[in-house]
Amino acid sequence: MEKVMEKVRIASIQDLPEKMGKTVRVGELELAVFKLGNGKVTAIENRCPHKGGVLAEGIVSGEHVFCPMHDWKICTTDGQVQAPDVGCVSTYKAVVENDDVFLLI
């Protein structure tokens, strides 16, 4: 049986600063939500797998965020930590409808 996804409104597109992260809580989840320079909205787990750095506070470059604690580079679209470091964070699908941003969880 396929899991039913819940669509949760998290923000207005204007609430998301471009090329910066925003911490969003959905139930027990704490997410880092990014509006990238290309306009795409991405959402990932808000903790770096290395030492738990808050990824929403990291520097965004392209589709990556650099952890503010130890500069680990993490892809905001697939959650993969970039070499030479290893690991990953959970990713969540974000969709924009009109001016509203939703997460599918």
Buried (B, 14 or more C-beta within 10 A) or exposed (E): EEEEEEEBEBBEBEBBEEEBBBEBEBEEBBBBBBBBEEEEBBBBBBBBBBEEBBBBBBBBEEBBBBBBBEEBBBBBBEBBBEEEBEEBBEBBEBEBEEEEBBBEB
